[in-house]
Amino acid sequence: MINDPKRVLCVEDDPTNAFVIKAILKGHYQVEVVQQAQEALPKILANDYQALLIDINLGKGQMTGLELLAKIKQSNRSNVPAFALTAYALPGDEEKFLQAGFDHYISKPINRDILLKLLDAACSPKA
């Protein structure tokens, strides 16, 4: 376990997916999970997270991950690396999410090694 874990906010409405993400990142990152974008935005604005893991489809009638990202990009937290976590994995989906402003795209099911590698790179101090 690391002494000073980097903080990551995960916006994920599915409890099983949230559990898997927390299990993958345990010992590497301090992960806070919220289920809705409306719950996430105040936390993002009030805290210093090193990265944001955002599910795209957050449930019927809820703000989407794309809508949340647009609000983040208009805030003072626009520089926090944002990862699109999504089951959308058709050709062109990755490009669509990156063009929307996400820094990284990870399709579900989540590959542990890819997630850790991308998070480590995004959260390491810039020279």
Helices and strands as residue ranges (DSSP letters): E 6-11, H 15-25, E 29-34, H 37-46, E 51-55, H 65-73, E 82-86, H 93-99, E 104-107, H 112-123
